[in-house]
Amino acid sequence: MQPETIQLTVPLEAAFTGLVTAFSEQAARALGLDAAAALKLTLSAEEVFTYLARHSPEVKWVRLEVISGGYYVELQVIFPPARVDLAVFNLTSSLSLEDESDLEKLGLLIASRSADRFAIRREADGAICIAFRKEKTYPPAEDIPPPPTRPLAEFSLEAPDLQQIKAISHLLAASYPAQYYPSAFAVPGKLADMVASGAYQAVVARDQAGHIGGCFIWRGPEGSLIHGYGPYLFGQPEDSPVAAAVVEACLEQVGKLPAVGILVRYSTPQLPADYFERLGSLDYHRADGSRLEWPHFFRQLQEDPGAQVWAHPELEGFLQEAYQRLELARSIWTTRPEGESRPEHSVFAAHLDPGQGHVTLRPLWDGKDAAANLTRHLELLKADGFRNLLLGMDLGMAWQAELVPDALSVGFRPRLIIPYGGTADVVIFQHQDEQD
């Protein structure tokens, strides 16, 4: 199922504020949000529109796009190139009610906090897009026994129906520690909508009596990459053929898609090692203070066409070693700031998964204060109990590659490369304290 999109383009004039709010709310409700969630998305649209109308006279129009993702609704506010200070979108931002200049930015702060996720990007034509995502509300999994399982002597493979997906959610929570799957998978209704939306797909192994022996889940393609999860076994011996069977079924399906490779970040010990190449690993810090290895795997689905990537000189050695080990054809172009004009304030998105205890930061907007901004994020996230602090940089964007010295200076270290994880490859850094 392709996302459904509703659009509205209006002049950037205060007189159209009512139309913007009415459109945003009605579109969000029509695409499945409840009244409370739709109101928060509407608030984001109103505050950005109002701020631009007051502070960006060069902007003459704004386009709103409200998109259904099945289990979420996304609002995109798109406008022509303009000089805007978006620092308030940082998770660490705070404003003083005594400062008149801060009060002018209060609306943007409210807009960013009203959404579950946001993103900022430049479109191909130079336009700026600020996207706000609000997920539908789901009840937590009920405390009920998961479906019964048993070793499968024979099994068939199929796409799961709604009830089977919900059963998988219960089985996952009962069978695997939290680090083996995204926390959203443990919410049955949400996982069901994620698959029903078409963004995620799954294959299950079951016997004639309906017992589920295992599954593999994937999403995408997103750009050139598919993301895989599993394989998950339920009530099967460690050497069960179910693991390889569900992985093979996935590979058969995704091999027909326009994707270069499949990444498995959430793998289980049952992942068939011969099917994938190990990209590297991160450290997974558990709540009790212990540390586990967090391996990442990749399988190329089509011949690697090669690519050009940007690299700061301080990262070049890491990239050369990784590309040689992974046998990836890359042309590395070095870059660094050379006195050109840069915005004063950077913006980083923080994708939090409290159930996993980890957060991934991603640069959204360049700025001279990047090192200080990263430091503020680290202090806040550590105080909130996050133990696994990651940073992803897209090597297809030169300005992100130029942030490498800032990341290194605050304790981030490059750990692995995700081929085609963004506009080009993505480097994953992990923050390391002195005791790590």
DODO-252244 format. One line per 4 residues: number of its first residue (from 1); their letters; for each residue x, y, z of C-alpha. Coordinates in nm, 3 decimals. Layout:
# DODO-252244
NUM> a> X/Y/Z ~ ...
***
This chain:
# DODO-252244
1> mqpe> 0.000/0.000/0.000 ~ 0.145/0.337/-0.104 ~ 0.114/0.627/0.142 ~ -0.191/0.844/0.077
5> tiql> -0.108/1.214/0.041 ~ -0.330/1.521/0.072 ~ -0.186/1.858/-0.037 ~ -0.263/2.225/0.009
9> tvpl> -0.065/2.525/-0.119 ~ -0.143/2.867/0.030 ~ 0.008/3.217/0.023 ~ 0.220/3.287/0.330
13> eaaf> -0.014/3.542/0.481 ~ -0.162/3.551/0.829 ~ -0.513/3.557/0.685 ~ -0.468/3.195/0.574
17> tglv> -0.375/3.061/0.920 ~ -0.728/2.934/0.983 ~ -0.726/2.744/0.654 ~ -0.390/2.587/0.741
21> tafs> -0.512/2.465/1.080 ~ -0.845/2.338/0.950 ~ -0.678/2.153/0.663 ~ -0.412/1.996/0.884
25> eqaa> -0.659/1.874/1.145 ~ -0.917/1.737/0.901 ~ -0.654/1.566/0.685 ~ -0.487/1.406/0.988
29> ralg> -0.824/1.282/1.119 ~ -0.921/1.150/0.776 ~ -0.595/0.954/0.759 ~ -0.652/0.783/1.092
33> ldaa> -0.523/0.994/1.381 ~ -0.743/1.034/1.685 ~ -0.856/1.383/1.788 ~ -0.574/1.441/2.039
37> aalk> -0.295/1.331/1.803 ~ -0.444/1.525/1.511 ~ -0.455/1.839/1.725 ~ -0.085/1.809/1.806
41> ltls> 0.003/1.773/1.437 ~ -0.219/2.072/1.364 ~ -0.034/2.273/1.626 ~ 0.296/2.198/1.452
45> aeev> 0.157/2.325/1.120 ~ 0.011/2.639/1.275 ~ 0.326/2.736/1.466 ~ 0.561/2.693/1.168
49> ftyl> 0.324/2.882/0.937 ~ 0.286/3.166/1.185 ~ 0.661/3.190/1.248 ~ 0.740/3.204/0.877
53> arhs> 0.471/3.465/0.817 ~ 0.630/3.689/1.082 ~ 0.998/3.635/1.013 ~ 1.044/3.528/0.649
57> pevk> 0.909/3.802/0.421 ~ 1.099/3.652/0.127 ~ 0.878/3.340/0.143 ~ 0.563/3.387/-0.063
61> wvrl> 0.395/3.047/-0.036 ~ 0.384/2.732/0.175 ~ 0.280/2.382/0.068 ~ 0.138/2.140/0.322
65> evis> 0.143/1.765/0.257 ~ -0.028/1.524/0.496 ~ 0.078/1.164/0.436 ~ -0.062/0.840/0.575
69> ggyy> 0.194/0.575/0.665 ~ -0.059/0.327/0.804 ~ 0.057/0.341/1.165 ~ 0.151/0.710/1.153
73> velq> 0.061/1.036/0.982 ~ 0.328/1.278/0.861 ~ 0.282/1.649/0.803 ~ 0.532/1.819/0.572
77> vifp> 0.567/2.197/0.559 ~ 0.751/2.293/0.239 ~ 0.858/2.646/0.146 ~ 1.109/2.818/-0.087
81> parv> 1.471/2.876/0.022 ~ 1.493/3.116/0.314 ~ 1.726/3.219/0.596 ~ 1.575/3.055/0.902
85> dlav> 1.728/2.971/1.239 ~ 1.607/2.623/1.329 ~ 1.821/2.566/1.639 ~ 1.511/2.552/1.857
89> fnlt> 1.428/2.213/1.701 ~ 1.712/2.052/1.896 ~ 1.606/1.820/2.176 ~ 1.822/2.024/2.414
93> ssls> 1.663/2.360/2.336 ~ 1.511/2.567/2.613 ~ 1.374/2.920/2.603 ~ 1.347/3.197/2.856
97> lede> 1.007/3.358/2.897 ~ 1.189/3.673/3.006 ~ 1.375/3.705/2.674 ~ 1.170/3.867/2.399
101> sdle> 1.380/3.708/2.122 ~ 1.322/3.366/2.279 ~ 0.948/3.425/2.292 ~ 0.952/3.475/1.915
105> klgl> 1.080/3.116/1.880 ~ 0.841/2.961/2.130 ~ 0.605/2.850/1.855 ~ 0.877/2.650/1.681
109> lias> 0.967/2.483/2.010 ~ 0.603/2.387/2.059 ~ 0.588/2.256/1.701 ~ 0.890/2.029/1.748
113> rsad> 0.768/1.894/2.082 ~ 0.417/1.820/1.951 ~ 0.541/1.549/1.712 ~ 0.691/1.207/1.780
117> rfai> 0.960/1.268/1.518 ~ 1.067/1.550/1.292 ~ 1.306/1.595/1.003 ~ 1.452/1.890/0.816
121> rrea> 1.590/1.862/0.465 ~ 1.653/2.057/0.149 ~ 1.468/1.941/-0.160 ~ 1.636/1.910/-0.501
125> dgai> 1.507/2.255/-0.602 ~ 1.645/2.415/-0.283 ~ 1.313/2.429/-0.102 ~ 1.312/2.354/0.270
129> ciaf> 1.094/2.075/0.407 ~ 1.013/2.042/0.777 ~ 0.837/1.711/0.842 ~ 0.649/1.617/1.159
133> rkek> 0.542/1.258/1.229 ~ 0.274/1.156/1.475 ~ 0.213/0.788/1.540 ~ -0.126/0.642/1.614
137> typp> -0.202/0.554/1.974 ~ -0.191/0.183/2.063 ~ -0.260/0.007/2.393 ~ 0.035/-0.184/2.542
141> aedi> 0.044/-0.561/2.505 ~ -0.190/-0.731/2.750 ~ -0.039/-0.961/3.009 ~ -0.168/-1.281/2.854
145> pppp> 0.017/-1.606/2.775 ~ 0.159/-1.618/2.421 ~ 0.021/-1.878/2.179 ~ 0.144/-2.235/2.239
149> trpl> 0.441/-2.356/2.037 ~ 0.602/-2.690/1.961 ~ 0.888/-2.819/1.746 ~ 0.772/-2.839/1.385
153> aefs> 0.848/-3.164/1.205 ~ 0.701/-3.019/0.887 ~ 0.600/-2.664/0.805 ~ 0.486/-2.434/0.530
157> leap> 0.584/-2.073/0.466 ~ 0.330/-1.795/0.418 ~ 0.260/-1.427/0.468 ~ 0.095/-1.389/0.811
161> dlqq> -0.258/-1.260/0.855 ~ -0.361/-1.003/1.114 ~ -0.401/-1.248/1.402 ~ -0.073/-1.422/1.323
165> ikai> 0.111/-1.089/1.330 ~ -0.033/-1.011/1.673 ~ 0.066/-1.361/1.786 ~ 0.421/-1.298/1.664
169> shll> 0.434/-0.982/1.875 ~ 0.339/-1.176/2.190 ~ 0.583/-1.455/2.105 ~ 0.870/-1.211/2.050
173> aasy> 0.825/-1.051/2.389 ~ 0.810/-1.393/2.556 ~ 1.099/-1.552/2.362 ~ 1.371/-1.290/2.313
177> paqy> 1.543/-1.020/2.521 ~ 1.462/-0.665/2.419 ~ 1.786/-0.605/2.227 ~ 1.682/-0.844/1.950
181> ypsa> 1.393/-0.640/1.809 ~ 1.265/-0.280/1.793 ~ 1.041/-0.201/2.089 ~ 0.750/-0.125/1.851
185> favp> 0.739/-0.496/1.762 ~ 0.624/-0.574/2.117 ~ 0.303/-0.370/2.066 ~ 0.068/-0.613/1.886
189> gkla> -0.170/-0.364/1.729 ~ 0.112/-0.143/1.610 ~ 0.305/-0.429/1.452 ~ -0.015/-0.540/1.278
193> dmva> -0.061/-0.191/1.129 ~ 0.306/-0.170/1.033 ~ 0.265/-0.483/0.821 ~ -0.081/-0.392/0.694
197> sgay> 0.053/-0.056/0.572 ~ 0.293/-0.234/0.336 ~ 0.595/-0.063/0.492 ~ 0.683/-0.392/0.666
201> qavv> 0.645/-0.748/0.546 ~ 0.688/-1.084/0.712 ~ 0.700/-1.455/0.643 ~ 0.605/-1.722/0.898
205> ardq> 0.667/-2.094/0.925 ~ 0.367/-2.287/1.057 ~ 0.241/-2.643/1.072 ~ -0.101/-2.771/0.967
209> aghi> -0.237/-2.717/1.318 ~ -0.144/-2.347/1.300 ~ 0.152/-2.352/1.540 ~ 0.399/-2.074/1.450
213> ggcf> 0.757/-2.197/1.455 ~ 0.936/-1.883/1.340 ~ 0.935/-1.572/1.126 ~ 1.146/-1.310/0.952
217> iwrg> 1.038/-0.946/0.918 ~ 1.165/-0.678/0.680 ~ 1.084/-0.325/0.567 ~ 1.162/-0.123/0.259
221> pegs> 1.308/-0.068/0.024 ~ 1.404/0.271/0.164 ~ 1.625/0.422/-0.099 ~ 1.854/0.136/-0.201
225> lihg> 1.831/-0.057/0.125 ~ 1.602/-0.314/0.286 ~ 1.607/-0.364/0.663 ~ 1.569/-0.717/0.800
229> ygpy> 1.482/-0.840/1.151 ~ 1.541/-1.189/1.287 ~ 1.508/-1.472/1.216 ~ 1.294/-1.542/1.521
233> lfgq> 1.231/-1.899/1.638 ~ 0.949/-1.998/1.871 ~ 0.966/-2.336/2.045 ~ 1.222/-2.474/1.799
237> peds> 1.565/-2.630/1.862 ~ 1.867/-2.412/1.787 ~ 1.949/-2.611/1.471 ~ 1.594/-2.592/1.336
241> pvaa> 1.569/-2.555/0.956 ~ 1.299/-2.292/1.014 ~ 1.563/-2.016/1.052 ~ 1.716/-2.069/0.711
245> avve> 1.377/-2.128/0.550 ~ 1.224/-1.795/0.655 ~ 1.541/-1.607/0.557 ~ 1.547/-1.774/0.215
249> acle> 1.179/-1.687/0.166 ~ 1.256/-1.322/0.240 ~ 1.556/-1.314/0.006 ~ 1.350/-1.466/-0.273
253> qvgk> 1.094/-1.187/-0.243 ~ 1.328/-0.891/-0.196 ~ 1.552/-1.007/-0.478 ~ 1.282/-0.884/-0.716
257> lpav> 1.284/-0.532/-0.568 ~ 1.496/-0.231/-0.674 ~ 1.728/-0.256/-0.375 ~ 2.105/-0.302/-0.368
261> gilv> 2.120/-0.482/-0.035 ~ 1.955/-0.593/0.287 ~ 2.081/-0.479/0.627 ~ 2.012/-0.680/0.943
265> ryst> 2.069/-0.462/1.250 ~ 1.845/-0.671/1.478 ~ 1.980/-1.018/1.417 ~ 1.938/-1.322/1.638
269> pqlp> 2.188/-1.601/1.707 ~ 1.988/-1.811/1.460 ~ 2.078/-1.590/1.160 ~ 2.240/-1.820/0.898
273> adyf> 2.596/-1.687/0.888 ~ 2.663/-1.805/0.531 ~ 2.383/-1.587/0.395 ~ 2.524/-1.252/0.511
277> erlg> 2.848/-1.059/0.548 ~ 2.937/-0.909/0.881 ~ 2.966/-0.529/0.861 ~ 3.100/-0.494/1.213
281> sldy> 2.953/-0.452/1.557 ~ 2.853/-0.200/1.821 ~ 2.849/-0.237/2.198 ~ 2.508/-0.291/2.356
285> hrad> 2.502/-0.166/2.715 ~ 2.231/-0.326/2.926 ~ 2.059/-0.167/3.223 ~ 2.248/-0.388/3.468
289> gsrl> 2.580/-0.249/3.345 ~ 2.682/-0.553/3.140 ~ 2.784/-0.518/2.777 ~ 2.701/-0.737/2.478
293> ewph> 2.824/-0.743/2.123 ~ 2.572/-0.598/1.876 ~ 2.663/-0.732/1.530 ~ 2.533/-0.589/1.202
297> ffrq> 2.502/-0.796/0.884 ~ 2.458/-0.716/0.516 ~ 2.379/-0.906/0.198 ~ 2.420/-0.760/-0.146
301> lqed> 2.117/-0.825/-0.364 ~ 2.249/-0.674/-0.686 ~ 2.592/-0.604/-0.827 ~ 2.744/-0.308/-0.646
305> pgaq> 2.739/-0.018/-0.896 ~ 3.003/0.172/-0.699 ~ 2.959/0.518/-0.551 ~ 3.130/0.843/-0.462
309> vwah> 3.144/0.941/-0.094 ~ 3.269/1.243/0.097 ~ 3.518/1.202/0.380 ~ 3.694/1.434/0.619
313> pele> 4.068/1.348/0.630 ~ 4.028/1.228/0.991 ~ 3.786/0.956/0.874 ~ 3.956/0.860/0.550
317> gflq> 4.173/0.582/0.697 ~ 3.873/0.414/0.863 ~ 3.680/0.425/0.535 ~ 3.963/0.286/0.324
321> eayq> 4.008/-0.011/0.557 ~ 3.634/-0.080/0.575 ~ 3.578/-0.056/0.199 ~ 3.872/-0.285/0.129
325> rlel> 3.745/-0.541/0.382 ~ 3.389/-0.529/0.246 ~ 3.508/-0.519/-0.118 ~ 3.296/-0.214/-0.198
329> arsi> 3.396/0.005/-0.491 ~ 3.406/0.363/-0.363 ~ 3.562/0.686/-0.483 ~ 3.651/0.883/-0.168
333> wttr> 3.655/1.263/-0.207 ~ 3.805/1.449/0.086 ~ 3.642/1.762/0.223 ~ 3.678/1.998/0.516
337> pege> 3.554/2.347/0.608 ~ 3.768/2.607/0.427 ~ 3.635/2.934/0.559 ~ 3.307/2.936/0.369
341> srpe> 2.997/3.082/0.535 ~ 2.807/2.842/0.762 ~ 2.492/2.881/0.971 ~ 2.552/2.967/1.335
345> hsvf> 2.336/2.688/1.478 ~ 2.323/2.317/1.395 ~ 2.025/2.086/1.435 ~ 2.040/1.716/1.527
349> aahl> 1.745/1.478/1.526 ~ 1.733/1.230/1.812 ~ 1.558/0.899/1.740 ~ 1.494/0.754/2.085
353> dpgq> 1.401/0.398/2.172 ~ 1.358/0.394/2.551 ~ 1.273/0.023/2.551 ~ 1.612/-0.049/2.396
357> ghvt> 1.796/0.215/2.596 ~ 1.954/0.361/2.283 ~ 1.929/0.676/2.076 ~ 2.060/0.763/1.731
361> lrpl> 2.150/1.123/1.653 ~ 2.145/1.242/1.294 ~ 2.258/1.583/1.167 ~ 1.976/1.772/0.998
365> wdgk> 2.125/2.120/0.965 ~ 2.486/2.237/0.955 ~ 2.614/2.486/1.211 ~ 2.931/2.625/1.369
369> daaa> 2.816/2.507/1.712 ~ 2.802/2.136/1.619 ~ 3.051/2.018/1.885 ~ 2.882/2.217/2.163
373> nltr> 2.541/2.101/2.042 ~ 2.649/1.736/2.050 ~ 2.785/1.786/2.401 ~ 2.450/1.923/2.519
377> hlel> 2.271/1.624/2.366 ~ 2.506/1.378/2.533 ~ 2.461/1.539/2.874 ~ 2.081/1.535/2.845
381> lkad> 2.057/1.180/2.711 ~ 2.290/1.036/2.974 ~ 2.092/1.211/3.247 ~ 1.777/1.047/3.106
385> gfrn> 1.936/0.701/3.134 ~ 2.027/0.627/2.772 ~ 2.328/0.397/2.763 ~ 2.376/0.338/2.390
389> lllg> 2.450/0.668/2.216 ~ 2.490/0.652/1.837 ~ 2.548/0.907/1.563 ~ 2.484/0.845/1.193
393> mdlg> 2.647/1.054/0.919 ~ 2.548/1.037/0.551 ~ 2.862/1.038/0.336 ~ 2.656/1.148/0.038
397> mawq> 2.639/1.496/0.194 ~ 2.969/1.680/0.216 ~ 2.852/1.907/0.497 ~ 2.782/1.604/0.717
401> aelv> 3.126/1.456/0.645 ~ 3.278/1.786/0.756 ~ 3.127/1.736/1.104 ~ 3.362/1.444/1.177
405> pdal> 3.611/1.647/1.388 ~ 3.321/1.775/1.599 ~ 3.199/1.420/1.660 ~ 3.545/1.291/1.745
409> svgf> 3.612/1.579/1.982 ~ 3.319/1.486/2.207 ~ 3.390/1.112/2.224 ~ 3.219/0.954/1.923
413> rprl> 3.420/0.687/1.741 ~ 3.345/0.534/1.397 ~ 3.236/0.172/1.429 ~ 3.079/0.053/1.105
417> iipy> 2.951/0.149/0.760 ~ 2.597/0.093/0.635 ~ 2.621/0.061/0.254 ~ 2.361/0.277/0.082
421> ggta> 2.209/0.370/0.418 ~ 2.131/0.726/0.302 ~ 2.196/0.924/-0.013 ~ 2.522/0.726/-0.004
425> dvvi> 2.680/0.513/0.269 ~ 2.618/0.599/0.634 ~ 2.888/0.580/0.900 ~ 2.767/0.481/1.248
429> fqhq> 2.962/0.632/1.536 ~ 2.922/0.519/1.896 ~ 2.995/0.738/2.194 ~ 3.265/0.601/2.419
433> deqd> 3.327/0.719/2.773 ~ 3.678/0.704/2.910 ~ 3.601/0.376/3.089 ~ 3.471/0.204/2.772
***
